[in-house]
Amino acid sequence: MPVIEVRDLSRKFGDFTAVNGVSFEVEQGEIIGFLGPNGAGKTTTINMLCTLLKPTGGSASVNGFDVASRQDMVRRSIGLIFQDPTLDERLTGWQNLQFHAMLYDVPAAVFESRAKELLEMVELTDKVKESVKAFSGGMKRRLEIARGLLHHPKVLFLDEPTIGLDPQTRRHIWEYLVKVRDQERLTLFLTTHYMDEAEIADRIAIIDHGDIVALDTPSKLKAMVGGDVVTLCTDDDERAQRVLAGLGVTPTKRDDGLRVEIDHGDRFIPLVLGAMSAATLSRRVQGINTKLRQNGLPVCDAPGTAVRFKKSGGHETDEGKGAPEELSPVETDWADDPADRETTIRAFLGASAADREYFLQTKPGIEEEARKYLKRARVKSGRD
């Protein structure tokens, strides 16, 4: 049975609908991310599931208990880490944990061992006797995690738990949380604005204007979005299409040039430029149509910058004056044509270590072919 069940849950504030009849289920041990812009309904949904806010309509249960009629049992089943700190800074870390244990009726013997276990996990054993007022932001958040886990909840709700923290602290916090999830089959219900953090989730629900508009795994959601877009202008589109085919890419011919949608456009561009120059094609990148993406989601959608590439391999902004300069050949293409095959090998040999990874992933056997090519070249030059 799912540990969280939501059916047509809604919440209105006067005439304003904050959550509009959402439905979903969360399994035990699952990490689910709840994403959306400010005001989308994320915190309102969490507040209803945590019994801090009564639903206007629909139903929801946590650990088998209805959030409207069994609030006491729901509260015993959950831990909650708020967006803003909620520790008592006048108390020590240990006293904050003791106070929480009293509220949840945690037996003294259980509290002692559980608190020590959690403090060791979040690396606060040596600091727990100090006043919380002296804690850094990361230390306070780690203590709140220990406090939220103290009573063995079935579900831990985290409302933007790492906001304002440095990347290293964020990483450590997620190491703690994933460790507990794995050990205790804890369910984590997370809201966040960090895309890398959201990818930790097993599934992501995207909410906007009170409606869940998407719910799936991170990889499937990213596949729906698509890749980077690169548009190329050349003096021979037919030949350019063959070169791109050698790189494992099928372009779309448009009025403004050849359009390619591909993952990691930043890695692809140097390869395609080398391939074009090898084929002695005058070309320029008309647009890296900056649908460039971060962790699969768009970070900008600005017009591309036209770029002219010099013989040295450097580049400068092309303001549209004059034709692009020709490049000395650095051949790449993985077609059946022997000349095109040699082109690809030469580009592989001249590529950086990072760019070689692209060839190795998309051109099976190229490393062995490059060895043979070098051996033939040595024989031909009389060195072997």
GIWO-V538756 format. One record per pair of residues at least 12 apart in sequence whose C-alpha atoms are under 10 Angstrom apart, sorted by sequence separation. I is the first residue (numbers start at 0). J is the second residue. If there is no record, write none. Layout:
<<I/J> <I/J>>
This chain:
<<7/19> <8/20> <9/21> <33/45> <47/59> <48/60> <49/61> <54/66> <61/73> <64/76> <115/127> <126/138> <160/172> <161/173> <188/200> <202/214> <203/215> <204/216> <240/252> <248/260> <249/261> <272/284> <288/300> <289/301> <290/302> <304/316> <305/317> <306/318> <307/319> <330/342> <331/343> <332/344> <346/358> <347/359> <7/20> <8/21> <9/22> <48/61> <53/66> <54/67> <60/73> <61/74> <62/75> <63/76> <97/110> <144/157> <160/173> <187/200> <190/203> <202/215> <203/216> <204/217> <248/261> <271/284> <288/301> <289/302> <290/303> <304/317> <305/318> <306/319> <329/342> <330/343> <331/344> <332/345> <6/20> <7/21> <8/22> <52/66> <53/67> <62/76> <96/110> <97/111> <100/114> <187/201> <189/203> <190/204> <201/215> <202/216> <203/217> <243/257> <287/301> <288/302> <289/303> <304/318> <305/319> <307/321> <309/323> <310/324> <312/326> <328/342> <329/343> <330/344> <331/345> <332/346> <344/358> <5/20> <6/21> <7/22> <8/23> <50/65> <51/66> <52/67> <61/76> <62/77> <96/111> <123/138> <127/142> <188/203> <201/216> <202/217> <203/218> <205/220> <237/252> <286/301> <287/302> <288/303> <289/304> <307/322> <308/323> <309/324> <310/325> <311/326> <312/327> <329/344> <330/345> <331/346> <332/347> <343/358> <347/362> <5/21> <6/22> <7/23> <50/66> <61/77> <122/138> <123/139> <144/160> <200/216> <201/217> <202/218> <203/219> <204/220> <236/252> <243/259> <268/284> <286/302> <287/303> <288/304> <307/323> <308/324> <309/325> <310/326> <311/327> <329/345> <330/346> <331/347> <5/22> <6/23> <48/65> <49/66> <50/67> <97/114> <121/138> <143/160> <200/217> <201/218> <202/219> <203/220> <240/257> <285/302> <286/303> <287/304> <288/305> <306/323> <307/324> <308/325> <309/326> <310/327> <328/345> <329/346> <330/347> <331/348> <348/365> <4/22> <5/23> <6/24> <48/66> <49/67> <50/68> <96/114> <123/141> <198/216> <199/217> <202/220> <239/257> <285/303> <286/304> <287/305> <307/325> <308/326> <309/327> <310/328> <328/346> <329/347> <330/348> <344/362> <347/365> <348/366> <4/23> <5/24> <47/66> <48/67> <50/69> <51/70> <121/140> <122/141> <123/142> <141/160> <198/217> <231/250> <268/287> <284/303> <285/304> <286/305> <287/306> <329/348> <330/349> <343/362> <347/366> <3/23> <4/24> <5/25> <18/38> <47/67> <50/70> <121/141> <122/142> <140/160> <141/161> <197/217> <198/218> <230/250> <236/256> <237/257> <284/304> <285/305> <286/306> <329/349> <3/24> <4/25> <17/38> <18/39> <19/40> <49/70> <50/71> <93/114> <120/141> <121/142> <140/161> <155/176> <229/250> <230/251> <231/252> <236/257> <246/267> <284/305> <285/306> <329/350> <344/365> <348/369> <1/23> <2/24> <3/25> <4/26> <17/39> <18/40> <48/70> <93/115> <96/118> <121/143> <123/145> <140/162> <177/199> <230/252> <231/253> <232/254> <234/256> <265/287> <283/305> <284/306> <285/307> <343/365> <344/366> <347/369> <348/370> <1/24> <2/25> <3/26> <17/40> <18/41> <21/44> <50/73> <51/74> <118/141> <121/144> <173/196> <194/217> <230/253> <232/255> <233/256> <248/271> <264/287> <283/306> <284/307> <344/367> <346/369> <0/24> <1/25> <2/26> <3/27> <16/40> <17/41> <18/42> <49/73> <50/74> <117/141> <118/142> <121/145> <137/161> <140/164> <231/255> <232/256> <233/257> <246/270> <264/288> <282/306> <283/307> <284/308> <344/368> <345/369> <348/372> <0/25> <1/26> <2/27> <17/42> <18/43> <48/73> <49/74> <93/118> <117/142> <120/145> <136/161> <155/180> <230/255> <231/256> <232/257> <246/271> <264/289> <282/307> <283/308> <333/358> <340/365> <343/368> <344/369> <348/373> <0/26> <1/27> <2/28> <17/43> <18/44> <48/74> <92/118> <118/144> <119/145> <137/163> <154/180> <170/196> <173/199> <230/256> <231/257> <232/258> <245/271> <264/290> <265/291> <282/308> <343/369> <344/370> <0/27> <1/28> <2/29> <17/44> <49/76> <75/102> <117/144> <118/145> <136/163> <137/164> <141/168> <153/180> <169/196> <229/256> <230/257> <231/258> <243/270> <257/284> <258/285> <264/291> <281/308> <341/368> <344/371> <345/372> <1/29> <49/77> <75/103> <117/145> <118/146> <136/164> <137/165> <140/168> <141/169> <144/172> <148/176> <229/257> <230/258> <231/259> <243/271> <246/274> <256/284> <257/285> <258/286> <259/287> <260/288> <263/291> <264/292> <333/361> <340/368> <341/369> <344/372> <345/373> <48/77> <49/78> <74/103> <75/104> <116/145> <117/146> <135/164> <136/165> <140/169> <160/189> <162/191> <229/258> <230/259> <242/271> <245/274> <256/285> <258/287> <259/288> <262/291> <263/292> <333/362> <344/373> <10/40> <49/79> <93/123> <115/145> <137/167> <138/168> <141/171> <145/175> <153/183> <154/184> <155/185> <156/186> <157/187> <158/188> <159/189> <160/190> <161/191> <162/192> <228/258> <229/259> <230/260> <255/285> <256/286> <258/288> <260/290> <261/291> <262/292> <263/293> <332/362> <333/363> <9/40> <92/123> <93/124> <96/127> <114/145> <117/148> <137/168> <141/172> <144/175> <145/176> <148/179> <152/183> <153/184> <154/185> <155/186> <156/187> <157/188> <158/189> <159/190> <160/191> <161/192> <162/193> <228/259> <229/260> <243/274> <255/286> <341/372> <11/43> <92/124> <95/127> <113/145> <114/146> <117/149> <136/168> <137/169> <140/172> <144/176> <151/183> <153/185> <154/186> <155/187> <156/188> <157/189> <158/190> <159/191> <161/193> <227/259> <228/260> <229/261> <239/271> <242/274> <243/275> <276/308> <285/317> <333/365> <10/43> <46/79> <93/126> <94/127> <116/149> <152/185> <153/186> <154/187> <155/188> <156/189> <157/190> <158/191> <159/192> <226/259> <227/260> <228/261> <242/275> <262/295> <284/317> <9/43> <10/44> <45/79> <92/126> <93/127> <94/128> <114/148> <137/171> <141/175> <151/185> <152/186> <153/187> <154/188> <155/189> <156/190> <157/191> <159/193> <226/260> <227/261> <228/262> <276/310> <283/317> <285/319> <9/44> <20/55> <22/57> <24/59> <27/62> <91/126> <92/127> <93/128> <94/129> <95/130> <113/148> <114/149> <137/172> <161/196> <225/260> <226/261> <227/262> <228/263> <229/264> <239/274> <240/275> <242/277> <8/44> <18/54> <19/55> <20/56> <21/57> <22/58> <23/59> <24/60> <25/61> <91/127> <92/128> <93/129> <94/130> <95/131> <113/149> <114/150> <225/261> <226/262> <227/263> <228/264> <229/265> <239/275> <242/278> <272/308> <10/47> <18/55> <19/56> <20/57> <21/58> <22/59> <91/128> <92/129> <93/130> <94/131> <113/150> <148/185> <159/196> <225/262> <226/263> <227/264> <231/268> <238/275> <241/278> <9/47> <18/56> <19/57> <20/58> <90/128> <91/129> <92/130> <93/131> <113/151> <226/264> <227/265> <229/267> <5/44> <8/47> <16/55> <42/81> <90/129> <91/130> <92/131> <110/149> <229/268> <239/278> <273/312> <283/322> <8/48> <42/82> <90/130> <91/131> <92/132> <109/149> <110/150> <227/267> <231/271> <238/278> <272/312> <282/322> <283/323> <89/130> <90/131> <91/132> <109/150> <231/272> <238/279> <239/280> <281/322> <282/323> <283/324> <10/52> <88/130> <89/131> <90/132> <91/133> <92/134> <233/275> <238/280> <281/323> <282/324> <5/48> <10/53> <11/54> <12/55> <87/130> <88/131> <89/132> <91/134> <235/278> <239/282> <269/312> <281/324> <282/325> <4/48> <9/53> <10/54> <11/55> <87/131> <88/132> <89/133> <105/149> <106/150> <235/279> <236/280> <281/325> <282/326> <3/48> <9/54> <10/55> <11/56> <86/131> <87/132> <88/133> <105/150> <234/279> <235/280> <280/325> <281/326> <8/54> <9/55> <10/56> <86/132> <88/134> <92/138> <96/142> <100/146> <103/149> <104/150> <105/151> <234/280> <235/281> <236/282> <279/325> <280/326> <8/55> <9/56> <10/57> <92/139> <95/142> <96/143> <99/146> <103/150> <233/280> <234/281> <235/282> <279/326> <8/56> <9/57> <95/143> <98/146> <99/147> <102/150> <233/281> <234/282> <278/326> <279/327> <280/328> <7/56> <8/57> <9/58> <93/142> <96/145> <97/146> <100/149> <122/171> <232/281> <233/282> <234/283> <276/325> <277/326> <278/327> <279/328> <6/56> <7/57> <8/58> <92/142> <96/146> <99/149> <100/150> <121/171> <232/282> <233/283> <275/325> <276/326> <277/327> <278/328> <279/329> <6/57> <7/58> <8/59> <88/139> <92/143> <95/146> <96/147> <99/150> <121/172> <231/282> <232/283> <233/284> <275/326> <276/327> <277/328> <278/329> <279/330> <5/57> <6/58> <7/59> <84/136> <97/149> <120/172> <231/283> <232/284> <233/285> <276/328> <277/329> <278/330> <5/58> <6/59> <86/139> <93/146> <96/149> <121/174> <122/175> <230/283> <231/284> <232/285> <273/326> <275/328> <276/329> <277/330> <278/331> <4/58> <5/59> <6/60> <85/139> <86/140> <92/146> <120/174> <121/175> <230/284> <231/285> <232/286> <272/326> <273/327> <274/328> <275/329> <276/330> <277/331> <278/332> <4/59> <5/60> <84/139> <85/140> <120/175> <121/176> <229/284> <230/285> <231/286> <273/328> <274/329> <275/330> <276/331> <277/332> <3/59> <4/60> <5/61> <84/140> <86/142> <120/176> <229/285> <230/286> <231/287> <273/329> <274/330> <275/331> <3/60> <4/61> <83/140> <86/143> <229/286> <230/287> <272/329> <273/330> <274/331> <275/332> <2/60> <3/61> <4/62> <82/140> <85/143> <117/175> <120/178> <228/286> <229/287> <230/288> <272/330> <273/331> <274/332> <1/60> <2/61> <3/62> <4/63> <81/140> <84/143> <120/179> <228/287> <229/288> <270/329> <272/331> <273/332> <1/61> <2/62> <3/63> <4/64> <5/65> <80/140> <86/146> <227/287> <228/288> <229/289> <270/330> <271/331> <278/338> <1/62> <2/63> <3/64> <4/65> <227/288> <228/289> <229/290> <270/331> <271/332> <278/339> <0/62> <1/63> <2/64> <3/65> <81/143> <117/179> <227/289> <228/290> <229/291> <277/339> <0/63> <80/143> <227/290> <228/291> <79/143> <80/144> <226/290> <227/291> <228/292> <278/342> <78/143> <79/144> <225/290> <226/291> <227/292> <274/339> <277/342> <78/144> <80/146> <225/291> <226/292> <227/293> <277/343> <79/146> <80/147> <225/292> <226/293> <78/146> <79/147> <80/148> <224/292> <227/295> <274/342> <277/345> <78/147> <79/148> <226/295> <273/342> <274/343> <277/346> <77/147> <78/148> <225/295> <226/296> <227/297> <273/343> <77/148> <78/149> <221/292> <224/295> <225/296> <226/297> <274/345> <78/150> <221/293> <223/295> <224/296> <225/297> <273/345> <274/346> <77/150> <78/151> <79/152> <221/294> <222/295> <223/296> <224/297> <230/303> <232/305> <270/343> <273/346> <2/76> <76/150> <77/151> <78/152> <221/295> <222/296> <229/303> <231/305> <273/347> <75/150> <76/151> <77/152> <78/153> <79/154> <80/155> <81/156> <82/157> <83/158> <220/295> <221/296> <228/303> <230/305> <75/151> <76/152> <77/153> <78/154> <79/155> <80/156> <81/157> <82/158> <83/159> <84/160> <218/294> <219/295> <220/296> <221/297> <270/346> <273/349> <75/152> <76/153> <77/154> <78/155> <79/156> <80/157> <81/158> <82/159> <83/160> <217/294> <218/295> <270/347> <273/350> <74/152> <75/153> <76/154> <77/155> <78/156> <79/157> <80/158> <81/159> <82/160> <217/295> <73/152> <75/154> <76/155> <77/156> <78/157> <79/158> <80/159> <81/160> <82/161> <83/162> <73/153> <74/154> <80/160> <82/162> <270/350> <73/154> <79/160> <269/350> <270/354> <246/331> <247/332> <269/354> <270/355> <245/331> <246/332> <247/333> <245/332> <246/333> <247/334> <266/353> <267/354> <270/357> <242/330> <243/331> <244/332> <245/333> <246/334> <266/354> <270/358> <242/331> <243/332> <244/333> <245/334> <62/152> <233/323> <242/332> <243/333> <244/334> <245/335> <266/356> <267/357> <62/153> <241/332> <242/333> <243/334> <266/357> <61/153> <62/154> <241/333> <242/334> <61/154> <241/334> <245/339> <263/357> <245/340> <198/294> <197/294> <198/295> <242/339> <245/342> <246/343> <195/293> <196/294> <241/339> <245/343> <194/293> <195/294> <194/294> <195/295> <242/342> <193/294> <194/295> <242/343> <194/296> <49/154> <49/155> <49/156> <48/156> <77/185> <82/190> <77/186> <78/187> <79/188> <80/189> <82/191> <46/156> <77/187> <45/156> <246/357> <247/358> <45/157> <46/158> <246/358> <45/158> <248/361> <247/361> <42/157> <246/361> <247/362> <42/158> <245/361> <246/362> <41/158> <42/159> <245/362> <30/154> <33/157> <28/153> <29/154> <30/155> <31/156> <32/157> <33/158> <34/159> <27/153> <28/154> <33/159> <27/154> <45/188> <45/189> <45/190> <30/177> <41/189> <42/190> <28/177> <41/190> <30/180> <41/191> <2/153> <3/154> <28/179> <29/180> <2/154> <28/180> <29/181> <27/180> <28/181> <28/182> <28/183> <29/184> <30/185> <31/186> <32/187> <33/188> <34/189> <35/190> <36/191> <37/192> <27/183> <28/184> <29/185> <30/186> <31/187> <32/188> <33/189> <34/190> <35/191> <36/192> <27/184> <28/185> <29/186> <30/187> <31/188> <32/189> <33/190> <34/191> <35/192> <26/184> <27/185> <28/186> <29/187> <30/188> <31/189> <32/190> <33/191> <34/192> <26/185> <27/186> <28/187> <29/188> <30/189> <31/190> <32/191> <33/192> <34/193> <26/186> <27/187> <32/192> <34/194> <25/186> <26/187> <25/187> <25/188> <34/197> <41/204> <32/196> <33/197> <41/205> <32/197> <41/206> <44/209> <31/197> <32/198> <39/205> <40/206> <41/207> <43/209> <30/197> <31/198> <32/199> <33/200> <39/206> <40/207> <41/208> <30/198> <31/199> <32/200> <38/206> <39/207> <40/208> <41/209> <30/199> <31/200> <32/201> <33/202> <34/203> <35/204> <36/205> <38/207> <39/208> <40/209> <30/200> <31/201> <32/202> <33/203> <34/204> <35/205> <36/206> <37/207> <38/208> <39/209> <40/210> <41/211> <29/200> <30/201> <31/202> <32/203> <33/204> <34/205> <35/206> <36/207> <37/208> <38/209> <39/210> <40/211> <29/201> <30/202> <31/203> <32/204> <33/205> <34/206> <35/207> <36/208> <39/211> <28/201> <29/202> <30/203> <31/204> <32/205> <33/206> <34/207> <35/208> <35/209> <35/211> <25/202> <34/211> <35/212> <33/211> <34/213> <23/204> <33/214> <32/214> <2/185> <3/186> <31/214> <32/215> <2/186> <31/215> <32/216> <3/188> <21/206> <31/216> <32/217> <19/206> <18/206> <19/207> <21/209> <22/210> <23/211> <18/207> <19/208> <20/209> <21/210> <22/211> <17/207> <18/208> <19/209> <20/210> <21/211> <17/208> <18/209> <19/210> <20/211> <21/212> <23/214> <16/208> <17/209> <18/210> <19/211> <16/209> <17/210> <18/211> <16/210> <11/209> <10/209> <9/209> <9/210>>
